[in-house]
Amino acid sequence: MELAGYREAVARLYLSPDGLAEFRAGRDRLFATHPQSPIPVAERANFAGLRYFPPAKDVIVEAPLRAEPGRLDIDTGGPDGVVRYERVGVLETPWGPLSLWWIAAYGGGLFLPVRDATCRHETYGGGRYLTDTVKGTHGRGLQVLTADRVRLDFNYLYNPSCAYDSQWACPLAPRDNWLDAELPAGELRYH
């Protein structure tokens, strides 16, 4: 029930009308206090919040979505085993193409992992997520405008749970979602 409560809290946070600063403060509160937070229990008492790049308008874009079927199987290395994804299409962004995935499991959901050049020194090495709607991250990082166009706001890039604690197993950005360019936006490396 704690996990269900956590996912509900995440969804409420992502669907709230609050701006980016309020969203980030709410995320910090959730990470500091919720029993299902990915922040290790031993670190929560001293948790002062996550670190982010400053907000930037130039990382908010509308991107066309080109239909391109594909399939991806990711072994999570954990109890979820192999998770199958179906490619919804390829997003044409100013930084390069990104595959948008649909989680091919009960209930499904959109998944957009990204690994950019900041992953070498400023952000989590395995990449970050712009959305994982299975976890309740609706409407901020990725907003569906039409069947072939989406709005992307990379200020909402966030670390997967495994970036905070090795007890978590996370699917990382596949090779076709690696960008050579830097995206100096969103969440920085935790430690």
N, C-alpha and C positions, 0 to 999 in steps of 0.2 A: 504494500500500500504506500510505503514511503516513495518508491520509484514512480508510482502513478501520480502521487502528489507533486513530485519534482517535475515530471513532464508537464503536468497541468500548469505549474508555476512558470515554466519556460514558455509555454504557449501563450499564457497571459502577458508575459513580458514582451514577447515578440509582436503580439497583436495590439498592444496598448498604443494610444495616440501620442505618447511621450516622444520627445526629441532624442537625438543621439546621446547627449550628456546624461539625461535622465535614465535612458535605457542602460548605459554603462554603469551608472550608480546602482540601478536595480539589479543588474547582473552581479555586481560586487556583493551586494547584500545577500543575494541568493547563494552565491558561492561561499560566503562566510558563515552562513547560518543553517543551511538545509542539510539534514542527515545524508542525503544522496549526492551532495556536492562532490565533484571530482578532486577538490583540494584535500590532500591527506588530513585526517583528523588531527594529527599532531601539529599541523601547521596552521590550523584555523584560528587559534587564539591570537596569533601574530599576523594574520592575513590582513594586509593593508589595501588590497585591491589589485586588480589586474592592470597591466601597462598596455597602452595603446599608442599608435601613431596619432598625431593630431588629425582632427577631421579635415577632409579634403573634398572639394566639389568636383575636381577633375577625375575622381575615381567612381563617379556616378554616371552610368551610360545606359543607353538603350541599345540592345544588341539583337540583330536578326538571328533567328534560329533556323538553321538549314537541316532538313530531314536527312538523317544518315543512320541507318540501322547499325546496330552492333551489340555485342554482348560482352560482359566482363564478369568474371568470377574472382572474388577476393576471399582468400582464406584469412579469417580474422585471427587465427591462432588461439582463439578462446572458445567458449561454449557455443557461440553462434555458428562455428564451423565455417563452411564456405557460403558466402552470400552472393547471390546472382543479381546482376544489374543489367537492364536493357537500356541502350542509348536512346534517349528521346530525340536528340539531334545535336548539332554542333553550333555553339554560340560564336559568332564572329565579333571578338572584342578588339579594342585598339592595341592590346598587348599580345594578341594571338588567339587562336581558336581554343575553345574549351568544350569538352563533351559534357552534356547535361544528362544525368543518369536517372532512371526510375528503378527503385528497389523492387525486384520481382519476387515479392513475398506477400503474405496475407496483409492487406491494407495498403501496401506499397508506399511510395513517397518519392519526392524529388531529392536528389543528392548532387551537390556540386562541390567536390573537393578541388583545391587549387594549390599547386606548389610553384612558387615564383623565386626570383633571384634573391629576395630577402631571406629565404629559408637557409641560406648559407651562413648568415651571421646575425640577423636580427629577430627572426621568427622561428617557430618550431620547424626543425629540419625535415619532418615528414610531410609538411604542408598544413594548410588550414582549410576550413570549410566555409562556404558562403551560405549554404543551406543544407539541412538534413531534416526534411519535414517529418520523418518518423520520430524525431526528437522534439518536434514542436516549433521548429524555427521558421515559421510561416511569415512571408510578406515583407521582411526588412531587407535582407541581402538580395533576394531574388523575388521579383514581382512579375507574374504573368500578365502581359498586356493584351496579347492576342495569341492565336495558335502558333504564330511564327515570329513573335517579338516579345522580349522580356526586358525589364529594367533591372540592372545590376547596381548595387551599392556596396562597393568593396570596403567601405568604412565598417561594415559588419562582419568582415572576415574574423573567424574565431578559431581557437585551437581545439583539436579533438581532445577528449578526456585523457587519453594516454600521454598527452603533453604535460600533465600535472602529476600523474602517478602511474607507475608501471603496472599496477594491478589491473588497469584497463587495457582492453584489446580494441584497436581502432582500425578501420579500413583507411589506408593512406591514399593520397592522390595517385592515380595510375599515370603512366608515362605520357599519355596523350593529354593530360592536364598539367603538364609541366611547362611553365612559361620561362623564356630566357630573360624577359624584362622584370624589373622590380615593380612590385605593387606596394608602395609605402603607405599602407592603409590597414586599418583593423588592429587586431590584437598582436602584441609583441610576444616574444618568448617568455614563459612563466618565470624561470629563474635566471 
